[in-house]
Amino acid sequence: MKKCDIIIPIYNSPEWVKLCVYALFKNTPDEFIEKVYLMNDNSDELTENCLINLSKKYKKIEIYKNEKNLGFVKNVNRGLELSKAEYVLLLNTDCLLGKDVIPRLINHIEKNKNIGLICPISSNAANLSYDIPQNYSYMQINDMFYEKFKGMDFDACTVVGNCLMITRECLKKTGKLDEAYGMGYGEETDYQFKAHSKGFEAKVAIDTYVFHKSEVSFGTSIEKQKRLEANRKLFFDRWGEEYNKKIELYSKNDPIKYIMENLNLDEKVPEPEVLFYLPDIHQNAGGVHIVVDIVNYLNINGIFANILTQKLHDNYKEIMIFSPSYLSNIKNIKPKCIVGTIYPTIFYCNTIAEHYDIPCVNFMQGYEPCFDNSTIYNYAELACRSSQNILAISNFLKKQCKENFNKEAEVITNGINIDLLYNNKEKNNEKITITMSFRDSFPKGDFILAEILKKLTVLEKDININAIYVNQNMMFPINNNEKVNINYYEGPLDRKQINKILEQSDIYIDTSLMEGFGLMSLEAMANGVVPILSESFGIDEYAIDNENCFIIKEVNNPNEYIKKIEELIKDNKKLKSMSKNAKETSLKFDIDDRIDEYIKYFKNVSKKEIQLTDIEKEKIKEFEVTYDKLFVQTIKECGTKRKIYKKILSLLPSKLKNKVKEIMIKMLQD
């Protein structure tokens, strides 16, 4: 069998590199891959670290680093010099392959030996772009294209370089990319016209589709515009006359126009296998990130998943490779499983589950009866008791559900992105660096953290402190100590920014009084940071006192945290030993493994009867009016949010009206 080398030019953006490589190996049969060349164009340390981790996981990866930044074209050419396989795929880091993209492209070439270059349709590719419709994933579009257009290709006016296959024969006769195009833009089209002059055809495979974010590594828009103008002039000076002839032919045989005319999605009702209901998608919530990650990874694995939401906030900075569904559009979706992500959503989701006769899952990421200082205890308790299925992120939560509410829960412990987080370097900071995060929440122990910060400023220690905070009105303790340097980071920060801070840290302090799992502490461990943690239950999954962390039992006593900080400052040998143990512990929580568990869970989840006591049935009637009737209205009428809220208020008993009205006003303002 003829195999393919994959060349991935890399400049920073490790979060995209990880997903690109993950999707490549997940969706390509191993027998089609010869080698994967990760061409590191002098990227930053976070990216370099990620590449090392990926090479440990995937044996066909080879890393090549440029000692100085060569630019896109020279970097690709270096990869082409290394490649020996019959086919070569140029793949951008922000391009995610769907199922069997490489075998499908090879199949087109095998049927037509004149093809020298071929590319798929993608979500962001100039004249070969097909946007992902709302409620769908790129993997679904790839499947639909294959089902509808199997074996079909069109002549390319201009191929697209984000995912471009070139034959060995074409490379031999045409050579490498022209380095006159510098950092990139237009070089693949120039190559196409040069190959055409050697007798090779360039094709677009319309039975194949990939996700492309576009330009995550290409600098500012000003730099981009200058490069575009210069490269465009270079191209048209060479090929303008021939290009104009091709564009005229292309307009009469446009693949995108053909797809639009023959793939009528209006006739289809999206049927997500898993639909998470997440009221708001915003940056300052770890639980939101976990849900988005799960949906991203499920989709890459061919499990059609989506998020039903009321609002996607502008401040959300993380990767989303799907188009979320909105509450107002619920009548146009037919999920096979609905997942609530926080206690109020369970009542919504139960109604959707009943309407469609499907399983409903309560995805429990924290001990919710203690949220809001336990003022909503019976509300969260009823949500738990009303759950068909409970999927918890820790054994602590499973135990609480069983002991307090007599509800069984399955557990998939939280995972972290080891490839991005695991630090291959040993800590060797000149000064001990301590990091803490103020999360603007009483249960997270900010008041204790502030007291620890003050006590650190009066110690006679030469230290650095990183203080991350989200409340703009936060007033920190005064620092009169010249030996203590405090760096303040106003959030919400994205995860790459947090990782940079953790990479430079030695100790992480977490004073939370209640954690369902304690994700950031585990992420700190992956960076070789030693956590000092309050005894907050959910940390039991990974925290071993005096081995990979310190656990403080007197959780509200700042002096106990200070003692452990001083111990680590004085004993560098102990600090290094615990750092090593922390990193080893983190390896057991790779998100790649957890996704396999989620796939298995959602493939087997089933509908279950809910058993409630008479007291609980009476209590829940108050919430049934609020939520069940809302969703019946929404599913049937799909009215505007304001109209729906007005209708709800008319249905509510008077004792609930004022409280619910306050909530609705806030939601409308959001």
Buried (B, 14 or more C-beta within 10 A) or exposed (E): EEBBBBBBBBBBBBBBBBBBBBBBBBBBEEEBBBBBBBBBBBBBBBBBBBBBBBBEBBEBBBBBEBEEEBBBBBBBBBBBEBBEBBBBBBBBBBBBBBBBBBBBBBBBBEEEEEBBBBBBBBBBBEBBBBEBBBBBBBBBBBBBBBEBBEEBBBEBBBBBBBBBBBBBBBBEBBBBBBBBBBBBBBBBBBBBBBBBEEEBBBBBBBBBBBBBBBBBBBEEEEEBEEBEEBBEEBBEEBBEEEBEEBEEEBEEEBBBEBBEEEBEBEEEEBBBBBBBBBBBBBBBBBBBBBBBBBBBBBBBBBBBBBBBBBBBEEEBBBBBBBBBBBBBBBEEBBBBBBBBBBBBBBBBBBBBBBBBEBBBBBBBBBBBBBBBEEEBBEBBBBBBBBBBBBBBBBBBBBBBBEEEBEBEBBBBBBBBBBBBBBBEEEBEEEBBBBBBBBBBBEBBBBEBBBBBBBBBBEBEBBBBBBBBBBEEEBEBBEBEBEEBBBEEBEBBBBBBBBBBBBBBBBBBBBBBBBBBBBBBBBBBBBBBBBBBBBBBBBBBBBBBEEEBBBBBEEBEBBEBBBEBBEEBBEEEEEBBBBBBBBBEBBEEBBBBEBBBBBBEBBEEBEEEEEEEEEEBEEBBEBBBBBBBBBBEBBBEEBBEBEEBBEBBBEBBEEEBBEEBBEEBEEBEEE
